[in-house]
């Protein structure tokens, strides 16, 4: 399919604003695995979800590859007076859970047009900071569009702004890690449940690796999972 040309008039100034915010916060970024992101053609970023800033930080991590990410985000964000026009201007994908087929078709069209689509397959923020059970959308999109899934882990962003914890927008040099894993390719006729399990296992292994290499201690921290000695709630699944 011929690539659809998308005019990105809104994305560049938003990127400048976001980078200014990161500079103000003094975040210490550690981005790796960018070589796994294709320089052209469609791909899916399947990202764990630990904070409200995950989409912006992951998008920032992708920038050195010369690509922009079209994120799938819930309808409520698009309905917001300020965020809505920005989301539409950046050509992100509106997910209306009462009409999931429309967002699936929109994402499929974007992938076939050669875009990178960012998906949080857990469907919501993980308050335990562990990998929740996955929804099937990312895998089904990969099968339907014949593009790879790039498993992606973000860690540390939950220390800034997440569900159930008071946000911390002070300049305190928090380390934030984003790692892009090796691409996973699925045949169109692959078993969806097995594919979901494979993706989840990959995400869990990558998360554990990132946590092991994280420079700050997790012990006694509200933003850290109980498995690592933190005081976050136990996983619900």
Phi and psi in degrees as GROMACS dihedral restraints (atoms count N, CA, C in turn):
[ dihedral_restraints ]
;  ai    aj    ak    al  type     phi  dphi    fc
    3     4     5     6     1   -66.4    20    10
    4     5     6     7     1   138.1    20    10
    6     7     8     9     1   -68.0    20    10
    7     8     9    10     1   131.9    20    10
    9    10    11    12     1   -77.5    20    10
   10    11    12    13     1   132.5    20    10
   12    13    14    15     1   -84.0    20    10
   13    14    15    16     1   122.9    20    10
   15    16    17    18     1  -113.8    20    10
   16    17    18    19     1   123.3    20    10
   18    19    20    21     1   -79.6    20    10
   19    20    21    22     1   117.2    20    10
   21    22    23    24     1  -101.6    20    10
   22    23    24    25     1    81.3    20    10
   24    25    26    27     1   -89.9    20    10
   25    26    27    28     1   -27.0    20    10
   27    28    29    30     1   -90.7    20    10
   28    29    30    31     1   -37.4    20    10
   30    31    32    33     1   -55.9    20    10
   31    32    33    34     1   -50.0    20    10
   33    34    35    36     1   -56.6    20    10
   34    35    36    37     1   -48.7    20    10
   36    37    38    39     1   -65.9    20    10
   37    38    39    40     1   -30.7    20    10
   39    40    41    42     1   -66.1    20    10
   40    41    42    43     1   -40.2    20    10
   42    43    44    45     1   -58.8    20    10
   43    44    45    46     1   -43.8    20    10
   45    46    47    48     1   -60.5    20    10
   46    47    48    49     1   -43.6    20    10
   48    49    50    51     1   -64.7    20    10
   49    50    51    52     1   -42.1    20    10
   51    52    53    54     1   -64.7    20    10
   52    53    54    55     1   -43.4    20    10
   54    55    56    57     1   -63.2    20    10
   55    56    57    58     1   -34.8    20    10
   57    58    59    60     1   -64.5    20    10
   58    59    60    61     1   -40.2    20    10
   60    61    62    63     1   -62.9    20    10
   61    62    63    64     1   -44.4    20    10
   63    64    65    66     1   -61.0    20    10
   64    65    66    67     1   -40.1    20    10
   66    67    68    69     1   -65.2    20    10
   67    68    69    70     1   -41.4    20    10
   69    70    71    72     1   -61.3    20    10
   70    71    72    73     1   -42.7    20    10
   72    73    74    75     1   -74.4    20    10
   73    74    75    76     1   -18.7    20    10
   75    76    77    78     1    69.9    20    10
   76    77    78    79     1    30.3    20    10
   78    79    80    81     1   -63.8    20    10
   79    80    81    82     1   142.7    20    10
   81    82    83    84     1  -102.7    20    10
   82    83    84    85     1    96.9    20    10
   84    85    86    87     1   -83.9    20    10
   85    86    87    88     1   142.5    20    10
   87    88    89    90     1  -131.1    20    10
   88    89    90    91     1    97.7    20    10
   90    91    92    93     1  -104.4    20    10
   91    92    93    94     1   132.9    20    10
   93    94    95    96     1  -146.8    20    10
   94    95    96    97     1   162.8    20    10
   96    97    98    99     1    84.5    20    10
   97    98    99   100     1    12.0    20    10
   99   100   101   102     1   -59.7    20    10
  100   101   102   103     1   -23.8    20    10
  102   103   104   105     1   -65.5    20    10
  103   104   105   106     1   -15.8    20    10
  105   106   107   108     1   -83.9    20    10
  106   107   108   109     1    -6.8    20    10
  108   109   110   111     1   -91.6    20    10
  109   110   111   112     1   122.9    20    10
  111   112   113   114     1   -63.6    20    10
  112   113   114   115     1   140.7    20    10
  114   115   116   117     1   -78.8    20    10
  115   116   117   118     1   -13.3    20    10
  117   118   119   120     1  -152.9    20    10
  118   119   120   121     1   158.0    20    10
  120   121   122   123     1    89.7    20    10
  121   122   123   124     1   164.8    20    10
  123   124   125   126     1   -75.2    20    10
  124   125   126   127     1   153.0    20    10
  126   127   128   129     1  -163.2    20    10
  127   128   129   130     1   157.7    20    10
  129   130   131   132     1  -114.7    20    10
  130   131   132   133     1   127.1    20    10
  132   133   134   135     1   -92.7    20    10
  133   134   135   136     1   114.2    20    10
  135   136   137   138     1   -98.3    20    10
  136   137   138   139     1   107.3    20    10
  138   139   140   141     1  -113.6    20    10
  139   140   141   142     1   136.7    20    10
  141   142   143   144     1   -68.6    20    10
  142   143   144   145     1   162.1    20    10
  144   145   146   147     1  -132.3    20    10
  145   146   147   148     1   105.6    20    10
  147   148   149   150     1  -120.9    20    10
  148   149   150   151     1    -7.4    20    10
  150   151   152   153     1  -156.2    20    10
  151   152   153   154     1   171.4    20    10
  153   154   155   156     1   -77.1    20    10
  154   155   156   157     1   -10.7    20    10
  156   157   158   159     1  -101.7    20    10
  157   158   159   160     1     4.1    20    10
  159   160   161   162     1   -59.2    20    10
  160   161   162   163     1   -40.7    20    10
  162   163   164   165     1   -65.9    20    10
  163   164   165   166     1   -42.7    20    10
  165   166   167   168     1   -68.8    20    10
  166   167   168   169     1   -40.0    20    10
  168   169   170   171     1   -70.9    20    10
  169   170   171   172     1   -42.7    20    10
  171   172   173   174     1   -63.1    20    10
  172   173   174   175     1   -41.9    20    10
  174   175   176   177     1   -59.5    20    10
  175   176   177   178     1   -38.7    20    10
  177   178   179   180     1   -64.0    20    10
  178   179   180   181     1   -40.3    20    10
  180   181   182   183     1   -65.3    20    10
  181   182   183   184     1   -26.6    20    10
  183   184   185   186     1   -80.9    20    10
  184   185   186   187     1   -23.5    20    10
  186   187   188   189     1   -52.8    20    10
  187   188   189   190     1   -39.5    20    10
  189   190   191   192     1   -60.5    20    10
  190   191   192   193     1   -17.8    20    10
  192   193   194   195     1   -82.7    20    10
  193   194   195   196     1    -7.1    20    10
  195   196   197   198     1    81.7    20    10
  196   197   198   199     1    11.2    20    10
  198   199   200   201     1  -110.1    20    10
  199   200   201   202     1   155.6    20    10
  201   202   203   204     1  -114.3    20    10
  202   203   204   205     1   146.3    20    10
  204   205   206   207     1  -105.0    20    10
  205   206   207   208     1   135.5    20    10
  207   208   209   210     1  -100.3    20    10
  208   209   210   211     1   108.0    20    10
  210   211   212   213     1   -88.2    20    10
  211   212   213   214     1   142.8    20    10
  213   214   215   216     1   -86.8    20    10
  214   215   216   217     1   123.8    20    10
  216   217   218   219     1  -138.2    20    10
  217   218   219   220     1   153.7    20    10
  219   220   221   222     1   -66.6    20    10
  220   221   222   223     1   152.0    20    10
  222   223   224   225     1   -55.5    20    10
  223   224   225   226     1   -35.0    20    10
  225   226   227   228     1   -58.2    20    10
  226   227   228   229     1   -32.5    20    10
  228   229   230   231     1   -69.4    20    10
  229   230   231   232     1   -40.9    20    10
  231   232   233   234     1   -68.5    20    10
  232   233   234   235     1   -24.3    20    10
  234   235   236   237     1   -81.2    20    10
  235   236   237   238     1   -12.2    20    10
  237   238   239   240     1   -69.9    20    10
  238   239   240   241     1   141.1    20    10
  240   241   242   243     1   -58.0    20    10
  241   242   243   244     1   -42.1    20    10
  243   244   245   246     1   -93.0    20    10
  244   245   246   247     1   -50.3    20    10
  246   247   248   249     1   -67.6    20    10
  247   248   249   250     1   -35.1    20    10
  249   250   251   252     1   -55.6    20    10
  250   251   252   253     1   -55.0    20    10
  252   253   254   255     1   -59.9    20    10
  253   254   255   256     1   -35.1    20    10
  255   256   257   258     1   -66.6    20    10
  256   257   258   259     1   -44.1    20    10
  258   259   260   261     1   -60.8    20    10
  259   260   261   262     1   -44.5    20    10
  261   262   263   264     1   -67.5    20    10
  262   263   264   265     1   -38.3    20    10
  264   265   266   267     1   -65.4    20    10
  265   266   267   268     1   -28.5    20    10
  267   268   269   270     1   -90.6    20    10
  268   269   270   271     1     3.7    20    10
  270   271   272   273     1    61.3    20    10
  271   272   273   274     1    35.8    20    10
  273   274   275   276     1   -74.2    20    10
  274   275   276   277     1   171.3    20    10
  276   277   278   279     1  -112.3    20    10
  277   278   279   280     1   121.0    20    10
  279   280   281   282     1   -75.3    20    10
  280   281   282   283     1   123.2    20    10
  282   283   284   285     1  -106.9    20    10
  283   284   285   286     1   105.6    20    10
  285   286   287   288     1   -99.5    20    10
  286   287   288   289     1   108.8    20    10
  288   289   290   291     1   -66.1    20    10
  289   290   291   292     1   -16.6    20    10
  291   292   293   294     1   -83.6    20    10
  292   293   294   295     1    -9.5    20    10
  294   295   296   297     1  -146.4    20    10
  295   296   297   298     1    65.2    20    10
  297   298   299   300     1   -63.6    20    10
  298   299   300   301     1   -26.4    20    10
  300   301   302   303     1   -64.4    20    10
  301   302   303   304     1   -34.0    20    10
  303   304   305   306     1   -65.7    20    10
  304   305   306   307     1   -43.8    20    10
  306   307   308   309     1   -69.0    20    10
  307   308   309   310     1   -34.8    20    10
  309   310   311   312     1   -62.1    20    10
  310   311   312   313     1   -45.6    20    10
  312   313   314   315     1   -64.2    20    10
  313   314   315   316     1   -41.5    20    10
  315   316   317   318     1   -62.5    20    10
  316   317   318   319     1   -42.8    20    10
  318   319   320   321     1   -67.3    20    10
  319   320   321   322     1   -40.1    20    10
  321   322   323   324     1   -61.9    20    10
  322   323   324   325     1   -42.4    20    10
  324   325   326   327     1   -63.3    20    10
  325   326   327   328     1   -42.5    20    10
  327   328   329   330     1   -63.8    20    10
  328   329   330   331     1   -42.1    20    10
  330   331   332   333     1   -64.8    20    10
  331   332   333   334     1   -43.1    20    10
  333   334   335   336     1   -68.7    20    10
  334   335   336   337     1   -22.1    20    10
  336   337   338   339     1   -85.0    20    10
  337   338   339   340     1     0.6    20    10
  339   340   341   342     1    95.4    20    10
  340   341   342   343     1    14.9    20    10
  342   343   344   345     1   -86.9    20    10
  343   344   345   346     1   159.1    20    10
  345   346   347   348     1   -95.4    20    10
  346   347   348   349     1   125.9    20    10
  348   349   350   351     1  -111.8    20    10
  349   350   351   352     1   127.9    20    10
  351   352   353   354     1   -96.9    20    10
  352   353   354   355     1   128.5    20    10
  354   355   356   357     1  -130.8    20    10
  355   356   357   358     1   139.6    20    10
  357   358   359   360     1  -104.0    20    10
  358   359   360   361     1    91.5    20    10
  360   361   362   363     1   -66.3    20    10
  361   362   363   364     1   -13.2    20    10
  363   364   365   366     1   -72.8    20    10
  364   365   366   367     1   -20.2    20    10
  366   367   368   369     1    87.9    20    10
  367   368   369   370     1   -20.1    20    10
  369   370   371   372     1  -160.4    20    10
  370   371   372   373     1   168.9    20    10
  372   373   374   375     1   -66.2    20    10
  373   374   375   376     1   136.1    20    10
  375   376   377   378     1   -86.5    20    10
  376   377   378   379     1   110.0    20    10
  378   379   380   381     1   -74.9    20    10
  379   380   381   382     1   -17.1    20    10
  381   382   383   384     1   -87.0    20    10
  382   383   384   385     1   -14.1    20    10
  384   385   386   387     1    66.9    20    10
  385   386   387   388     1    17.2    20    10
  387   388   389   390     1  -101.3    20    10
  388   389   390   391     1   169.6    20    10
  390   391   392   393     1   -80.0    20    10
  391   392   393   394     1   117.5    20    10
  393   394   395   396     1   -76.3    20    10
  394   395   396   397     1   174.4    20    10
  396   397   398   399     1   -61.0    20    10
  397   398   399   400     1   145.7    20    10
  399   400   401   402     1   -96.5    20    10
  400   401   402   403     1   148.0    20    10
  402   403   404   405     1   -79.3    20    10
  403   404   405   406     1   162.1    20    10
  405   406   407   408     1   -87.8    20    10
  406   407   408   409     1    -5.4    20    10
  408   409   410   411     1   -57.0    20    10
  409   410   411   412     1   -46.0    20    10
  411   412   413   414     1   -61.4    20    10
  412   413   414   415     1   -44.9    20    10
  414   415   416   417     1   -66.0    20    10
  415   416   417   418     1   -43.7    20    10
  417   418   419   420     1   -66.0    20    10
  418   419   420   421     1   -35.9    20    10
  420   421   422   423     1   -66.3    20    10
  421   422   423   424     1   -40.7    20    10
  423   424   425   426     1   -62.7    20    10
  424   425   426   427     1   -41.6    20    10
  426   427   428   429     1   -67.1    20    10
  427   428   429   430     1   -41.1    20    10
  429   430   431   432     1   -74.0    20    10
  430   431   432   433     1   -25.0    20    10
  432   433   434   435     1  -108.2    20    10
  433   434   435   436     1    -7.3    20    10
  435   436   437   438     1    59.4    20    10
  436   437   438   439     1    39.5    20    10
  438   439   440   441     1  -115.8    20    10
  439   440   441   442     1   159.0    20    10
  441   442   443   444     1   -78.9    20    10
  442   443   444   445     1   154.8    20    10
  444   445   446   447     1   -97.8    20    10
  445   446   447   448     1   130.5    20    10
  447   448   449   450     1  -104.1    20    10
  448   449   450   451     1   102.0    20    10
  450   451   452   453     1   -63.4    20    10
  451   452   453   454     1   132.1    20    10
  453   454   455   456     1  -132.7    20    10
  454   455   456   457     1   132.6    20    10
  456   457   458   459     1  -120.0    20    10
  457   458   459   460     1   133.3    20    10
  459   460   461   462     1  -121.2    20    10
  460   461   462   463     1   139.8    20    10
  462   463   464   465     1  -147.5    20    10
  463   464   465   466     1   137.5    20    10
  465   466   467   468     1   107.2    20    10
  466   467   468   469     1   -24.7    20    10
  468   469   470   471     1   -64.8    20    10
  469   470   471   472     1   -25.7    20    10
  471   472   473   474     1   -66.4    20    10
  472   473   474   475     1   -16.2    20    10
  474   475   476   477     1   -76.0    20    10
  475   476   477   478     1   -14.8    20    10
  477   478   479   480     1   -96.7    20    10
  478   479   480   481     1   -51.5    20    10
  480   481   482   483     1  -160.6    20    10
  481   482   483   484     1   111.0    20    10
  483   484   485   486     1  -150.1    20    10
  484   485   486   487     1   175.4    20    10
  486   487   488   489     1   -69.9    20    10
  487   488   489   490     1   131.6    20    10
  489   490   491   492     1    82.9    20    10
  490   491   492   493     1    -0.1    20    10
  492   493   494   495     1  -129.1    20    10
  493   494   495   496     1   136.6    20    10
  495   496   497   498     1   -60.3    20    10
  496   497   498   499     1   131.4    20    10
  498   499   500   501     1   -67.2    20    10
  499   500   501   502     1   148.6    20    10
  501   502   503   504     1  -124.2    20    10
  502   503   504   505     1    95.9    20    10
  504   505   506   507     1  -106.5    20    10
  505   506   507   508     1    27.7    20    10
  507   508   509   510     1   -85.7    20    10
  508   509   510   511     1   158.3    20    10
  510   511   512   513     1   -80.0    20    10
  511   512   513   514     1    96.2    20    10
  513   514   515   516     1  -133.5    20    10
  514   515   516   517     1    15.9    20    10
  516   517   518   519     1    56.4    20    10
  517   518   519   520     1    44.5    20    10
  519   520   521   522     1   -68.5    20    10
  520   521   522   523     1   132.3    20    10
  522   523   524   525     1   -76.0    20    10
  523   524   525   526     1   132.6    20    10
  525   526   527   528     1  -129.6    20    10
  526   527   528   529     1   126.1    20    10
  528   529   530   531     1  -109.3    20    10
  529   530   531   532     1   137.6    20    10
  531   532   533   534     1  -132.0    20    10
  532   533   534   535     1   127.8    20    10
  534   535   536   537     1  -129.3    20    10
  535   536   537   538     1   132.9    20    10
  537   538   539   540     1  -103.8    20    10
  538   539   540   541     1   121.6    20    10
  540   541   542   543     1   -84.1    20    10
  541   542   543   544     1   176.5    20    10
  543   544   545   546     1   -66.9    20    10
  544   545   546   547     1   144.1    20    10
  546   547   548   549     1   -61.9    20    10
  547   548   549   550     1   146.6    20    10
  549   550   551   552     1  -115.0    20    10
  550   551   552   553     1   127.5    20    10
  552   553   554   555     1  -109.0    20    10
  553   554   555   556     1   138.7    20    10
  555   556   557   558     1  -122.8    20    10
  556   557   558   559     1   139.0    20    10
  558   559   560   561     1   -72.3    20    10
  559   560   561   562     1   151.9    20    10
  561   562   563   564     1   -59.1    20    10
  562   563   564   565     1   -32.6    20    10
  564   565   566   567     1   -97.8    20    10
  565   566   567   568     1    15.3    20    10
  567   568   569   570     1   -67.1    20    10
  568   569   570   571     1   157.1    20    10
  570   571   572   573     1   -74.2    20    10
  571   572   573   574     1   121.3    20    10
  573   574   575   576     1   -63.2    20    10
  574   575   576   577     1   -44.5    20    10
  576   577   578   579     1   -63.1    20    10
  577   578   579   580     1   -41.4    20    10
  579   580   581   582     1   -66.4    20    10
  580   581   582   583     1   -37.7    20    10
  582   583   584   585     1   -65.1    20    10
  583   584   585   586     1   -42.3    20    10
  585   586   587   588     1   -60.4    20    10
  586   587   588   589     1   -44.1    20    10
  588   589   590   591     1   -62.1    20    10
  589   590   591   592     1   -43.6    20    10
  591   592   593   594     1   -61.3    20    10
  592   593   594   595     1   -44.6    20    10
  594   595   596   597     1   -63.9    20    10
  595   596   597   598     1   -44.5    20    10
  597   598   599   600     1   -62.9    20    10
  598   599   600   601     1   -42.5    20    10
  600   601   602   603     1   -62.8    20    10
  601   602   603   604     1   -38.2    20    10
  603   604   605   606     1   -65.0    20    10
  604   605   606   607     1   -43.8    20    10
  606   607   608   609     1   -63.3    20    10
  607   608   609   610     1   -41.7    20    10
  609   610   611   612     1   -62.4    20    10
  610   611   612   613     1   -45.6    20    10
  612   613   614   615     1   -62.3    20    10
  613   614   615   616     1   -41.1    20    10
  615   616   617   618     1   -67.7    20    10
  616   617   618   619     1   -40.9    20    10
  618   619   620   621     1   -60.2    20    10
  619   620   621   622     1   -44.8    20    10
  621   622   623   624     1   -63.0    20    10
  622   623   624   625     1   -37.3    20    10
  624   625   626   627     1   -64.8    20    10
  625   626   627   628     1   -45.2    20    10
  627   628   629   630     1   -63.1    20    10
  628   629   630   631     1   -43.6    20    10
  630   631   632   633     1   -63.8    20    10
  631   632   633   634     1   -37.8    20    10
  633   634   635   636     1   -64.0    20    10
  634   635   636   637     1   -33.8    20    10
  636   637   638   639     1   -94.2    20    10
  637   638   639   640     1    -1.1    20    10
  639   640   641   642     1   -67.0    20    10
  640   641   642   643     1   135.3    20    10
  642   643   644   645     1   -72.5    20    10
  643   644   645   646     1   -21.8    20    10
  645   646   647   648     1  -101.4    20    10
  646   647   648   649     1   150.3    20    10
  648   649   650   651     1   -71.7    20    10
  649   650   651   652     1   142.6    20    10
  651   652   653   654     1   -91.8    20    10
  652   653   654   655     1   -14.3    20    10
  654   655   656   657     1   -63.9    20    10
  655   656   657   658     1   127.1    20    10
  657   658   659   660     1    76.4    20    10
  658   659   660   661     1     5.3    20    10
  660   661   662   663     1   -93.5    20    10
  661   662   663   664     1   137.1    20    10
  663   664   665   666     1   -66.9    20    10
  664   665   666   667     1   -25.3    20    10
  666   667   668   669     1   -86.8    20    10
  667   668   669   670     1     4.8    20    10
  669   670   671   672     1  -114.5    20    10
  670   671   672   673     1   147.1    20    10
  672   673   674   675     1   -70.7    20    10
  673   674   675   676     1   155.1    20    10
  675   676   677   678     1   -58.9    20    10
  676   677   678   679     1   -31.9    20    10
  678   679   680   681     1   -57.4    20    10
  679   680   681   682     1   -28.4    20    10
  681   682   683   684     1  -105.3    20    10
  682   683   684   685     1    13.5    20    10
  684   685   686   687     1    89.7    20    10
  685   686   687   688     1     8.4    20    10
  687   688   689   690     1   -82.8    20    10
  688   689   690   691     1   178.6    20    10
  690   691   692   693     1  -115.2    20    10
  691   692   693   694     1    20.1    20    10
  693   694   695   696     1   -67.0    20    10
  694   695   696   697     1   155.3    20    10
  696   697   698   699     1   -58.2    20    10
  697   698   699   700     1   153.4    20    10
  699   700   701   702     1   -66.9    20    10
  700   701   702   703     1   150.7    20    10
  702   703   704   705     1   -58.5    20    10
  703   704   705   706     1   146.3    20    10
  705   706   707   708     1   -89.5    20    10
  706   707   708   709     1    -9.4    20    10
